[in-house]
């Protein structure tokens, strides 16, 4: 099951961070070890994000991969459990 999930995860969600040369010390979003799923279906596991002023976060993935859910958690629309 774990190998199957890793294959699903690799195909369905990608995060890329882009920043300018001068990395700001002002942290906008700091997430450590965030995991979420529905029932026995994991959406993401141990996500870490350190987003600073002047940086951009790119989320790409298939339908149902967890992109919107991640954004809802980051904006506190949905609380992680």
KAVEN-V640528 format. One line per field, one symbol per residue. psi: psi as a letter, one per 30 degrees, with the letter a starting at -180 (. if undefined). burial: 1 if it has 9 or more other ideal C-beta (glycine too) atoms within 8 Angstrom, else 0. Layout:
BEGIN
psi=???
burial=???
END
This chain:
BEGIN
psi=eeeeeeeeeeffkkkkkkllejjlfjkekjkkhkkkljbgjkelkhkkkiklkflkkkkkllkgfgeeeeeeeeggekkl.
burial=000010001001101010100010000010100111100001110010101100101110100011101111110000000
END
